[in-house]
Amino acid sequence: MPEEIKAASTHSPASQGVFHITAPRRGKVPTIAHADHYICHFFSPVNNSCGIYHVRPFECQLYPFLLIREKNIYKCGVHLLCPHVSDVRHTEGWPNYLRHLKDFFARKDVRAFLKRNPDLFGEYPDSETEIEYLFNL
C-alpha cells in the first residue's frame, strides 16, 4: 500500500528498501526467519518492539486478526499462535472482540478501504492449524 510504505519510509528510511525487496508481495509487511518461526522484519525480539510502530501498516494494526482470500470468498480469521489470542480466546470477553471487529468491518469507510486494497487479503493454504476462520466479509 503506497501510502503506508511512504509513511514507514519517512519514519525509517531503511524500511523503503525492505518493502521494495519484497515487491512480489505487493507492499505487504515482510517476514524473516527467527528461531523456528518467522517474525516481522521490523520486530525486535531483543526488546519486544516494532521499529515502525507509530506508522505501522493496516495489517499490523489488525494483527492477530487476518484478512483471508480463499478462492473468491473473503474472510476474517485469527492467528492462533499469537500469545494474546491464547490468553483471551476462551474467555467471556472474546465475543466482544468479535462483535467489535464485525462492526469495524461493516463501516462504509473500512469496506471502501478494503476494496481499494485487495492485496491485503492473503491466502494461507498450509496454515489450517494456525488460523481459525471467524466470519466472511
C-alpha positions in Angstrom: 0.0 0.0 0.0 1.8 3.0 -1.3 0.6 5.5 1.4 1.7 3.2 4.2 5.0 2.4 2.6 5.6 6.2 2.3 4.8 6.8 5.9 7.0 3.9 7.1 9.8 5.1 4.8 9.6 8.6 6.3 9.8 7.2 9.8 12.5 4.7 9.0 14.3 5.3 5.6 15.6 1.7 5.6 12.1 0.4 5.5 11.5 1.6 1.9 14.2 -0.7 0.7 12.7 -3.6 2.7 9.3 -3.1 1.1 10.8 -2.9 -2.4 12.8 -6.1 -1.8 9.6 -7.9 -1.2 7.8 -6.5 -4.2 6.2 -9.8 -5.2 4.2 -9.5 -2.0 3.0 -6.1 -3.3 3.9 -4.0 -0.3 3.0 -6.4 2.4 5.0 -6.4 5.6 8.0 -8.7 5.1 8.9 -11.5 7.5 12.3 -13.1 8.3 13.3 -16.4 9.8 13.8 -16.3 13.5 14.5 -19.5 15.6 11.9 -22.0 14.4 9.3 -19.5 13.0 9.0 -16.2 11.2 8.8 -12.7 12.6 8.2 -9.3 11.1 11.2 -7.6 9.6 10.6 -4.6 11.8 10.1 -6.5 15.1 13.0 -6.7 17.5 12.8 -9.8 19.6 15.6 -8.4 21.8 13.4 -5.6 23.2 10.0 -6.9 22.0 9.2 -3.8 20.0 8.3 -2.7 16.5 10.7 -0.3 14.6 7.8 1.4 12.8 5.1 1.1 15.4 3.8 4.6 15.1 3.4 4.3 11.3 2.7 0.5 11.1 0.6 -0.6 8.2 -3.0 -1.7 8.4 -2.2 -5.4 8.5 -0.1 -4.8 11.6 -2.7 -2.8 13.3 -5.2 -5.6 12.6 -3.0 -8.4 13.9 -3.7 -11.1 15.3 -6.7 -10.9 13.0 -6.0 -11.7 9.4 -7.7 -10.9 6.1 -8.1 -14.1 4.1 -8.9 -14.8 0.5 -10.0 -18.3 -0.2 -11.0 -18.6 -3.9 -13.4 -15.7 -4.3 -14.5 -15.7 -0.6 -13.1 -13.0 1.7 -12.9 -13.9 5.3 -11.6 -12.7 8.6 -9.5 -15.1 10.7 -7.3 -15.1 13.8 -3.7 -16.3 14.1 -3.9 -18.9 16.9 -0.2 -18.7 17.6 -0.4 -15.2 19.0 0.0 -15.4 22.8 -2.7 -12.8 23.4 -5.2 -15.0 21.4 -4.3 -18.0 23.6 -5.0 -15.9 26.7 -8.4 -14.5 25.6 -9.9 -16.8 23.0 -11.9 -18.9 25.5 -12.9 -16.1 27.9 -16.1 -14.1 28.3 -14.5 -11.2 26.5 -13.8 -13.0 23.2 -17.3 -12.5 21.8 -16.9 -8.8 22.5 -13.7 -8.7 20.4 -15.5 -10.4 17.6 -18.5 -8.0 17.8 -16.2 -5.0 17.7 -14.3 -6.5 14.7 -17.5 -7.2 12.8 -18.8 -3.7 13.5 -15.4 -2.3 12.3 -15.6 -4.2 9.0 -19.2 -3.2 8.5 -18.2 0.5 8.4 -18.6 2.1 4.9 -15.1 3.7 5.0 -13.4 0.4 6.0 -15.2 -1.5 3.3 -14.1 1.1 0.7 -10.5 0.9 2.0 -10.5 -2.9 1.6 -12.0 -2.6 -1.8 -9.2 -0.2 -2.8 -6.6 -2.5 -1.3 -7.4 -6.1 -2.3 -3.8 -7.2 -1.8 -4.4 -7.0 2.0 -6.2 -10.3 1.7 -3.8 -13.3 1.7 -4.1 -17.0 1.0 -2.9 -19.3 3.8 -3.1 -22.8 2.2 -0.8 -24.6 4.7 -1.9 -22.9 7.9 -5.0 -24.7 8.9 -3.7 -25.4 12.4 -2.5 -21.8 12.9 -5.6 -19.9 11.7 -9.2 -20.0 12.8 -11.7 -18.6 10.3 -14.1 -16.3 12.2 -16.5 -14.9 9.6 -17.0 -13.9 6.0 -16.5 -10.3 5.0 
